Amino acid sequence: FEFWFLLFMNLGVFMAHQRGMFHPEDLNIELPWALTGTTGGLMTFFAVFYNSNSFQRYNELYKVVKRMSGYVVEVVIAMRCRVPSKAHARRALRYILASNFVFIYGREGGALEKEEW
């Protein structure tokens, strides 16, 4: 909602200025272009820095999840070879996979509902 409101507000002010219905100089709200260069540069620097930091955290989490998924596959292979009862192996593997999913959802910040358990 907020995005669309700001978008239409910006378009409205732009169109009013283009048609001569709105003059920022009359209200002393015009922005000098000399100020926009410094703030624009700072905003660009911090946006790039934040994106780099976020991407670095994503890569670390991705490595952990891939390593953990590899361990789950190794456990599945080992249980298939060494556990004689298929029912026991399936039950244990369900718990292992469930714990893997709980870890991933927990790292994402989401809470599990009662139905998901």
N, C-alpha and C positions, 0 to 999 in steps of 0.2 A: 504494500500500500504506500509506504513512504517513498519508495523509488518513483512510482508513477506520479505521486503528488508533486515531488520535486521536479520531475521531468516536465510535467505540464505547466508548472509555475515558471520554470525557466523558459519554456517556449512562449508562454504568454508575455513575459517581460521582454523577450527578444522581439516578438512581433510588434508589441506596442512601441518599442524603441525604433524599429524599422519604419513604422508607419507615421512616426512623429507624434504619437500620443503621450510618450513618456520621455522626459529629459532628465537624466541623472544630475546634470549640472545645476538644475534648479533646486534640488534637494541636498546638494553637497555630498553626494554619495558616489561620485565617480572614482575609479581606481586608477592611480598613476601606473603606467606600464613599467616604470623603473622598479617598483616594489614586487611585481610579479616574477621578475627574473630570479631574484634571490630565493623567494619562497618556493617557486617552481623547481629550482635546482635542489633545494633541501628536501622537498617532497619526493622528488625522483630518487635521490640518494637513499632516503629511508625506506621507500617502497622496494627498491632493489635489495637493500640490506635485509628487510623483513622477509621478502620472498626467498632469498638465499638461505636464511636461517630456517624457515619453514621447510624448504626442500631438503635441507640437511637432516632435520629431525625425521622427515618422512622416509628418507633413505635408511636411516638407522633402524626405524621401526620395521621397514620392509625386510631388511637383512635378518632381524630377529624372527619375524614371522616365517620367512622362507626356511631358516635353519630349524625352527620348531616343526614346521610341516615335514621337513626331511626326517627329523627324529621320529615323527609319528609314522611315516612310511616304513622306517626301519623296524619299529616295534610291531607293526602289522605283519611284516615279513617274518620276523622272529616268532611271533605268536602262531602264525599259520604253520610254521615248521615244527614248533616244539610243544604246543598245547594239543593234547589228543582230543579233548572234547570241544566240538565246534560251538556248542552253546556257551561254554565258559569263555572261549576266545571272543565270540561276538559280544558278550556282555562287557568284557573288559575293554574291548576296542570301542564300544559305544561310550564308555566313561572317558576314555582317553580323548576321543574326538570331541566329546562335550566339553571337556576341560580346555581343549584347544580353542574351541569357539568362544567359550566364556572369556578366555584371555584376550582374544581379538576384540570382542565386543566391549570388554572392560577398558582396554586401551583406547578404544574409540570414544569412550565417555558415556556410552549408552547403558542404561540399566535393563536387566532382563526382567521380563514380565513373568508372572506365575505360569502362564501357558507355555512359555518358551522353555521352562525347566522340564 
